[in-house]
Amino acid sequence: MADKPHLNLVIIGHVDHGKSTLVGQTMLQTGQFPAHMIEKYKEEAKAKGKESFARENVELQLM
């Protein structure tokens, strides 16, 4: 068993109410993704002219 405390978490909500966004942001803000992956997707969003969507694209690509 890991040394870290274990937590089971259930996220429920209606369609399009931000469940995946919540989980993605939680994982992103707690450092669950390597920085080079985040930068890769930010650059990809910029190249496509979608910089304003960079955060959302990072979350979706990493899930």
Residue, then its C-alpha position, 0 to 999 in steps of 0.5 A: m500500500a502507498d504511503k499517501p492517504h487514499l481517497n475515493l472520490v465520486i463526481i456527479g452532475h448533469v451533462d455539460h456541468g463541468k465534471s471533466t473540467l473539475v477533475g482535469q483542473t484538479m489533476l493539473q493544479t496538483g501536478q499530475f501531468p509533466a510540464h513538457m506535456i502541458e507546454k506541448y499542448k499549449e504550443e499546439a493550441k497556439a499554432k491552431g489559433k486557439e490560444s484561448f482554448a489552450r487550458e481546455n485542450v490540455e485537459l482533454q488531451l491528457m484525459 
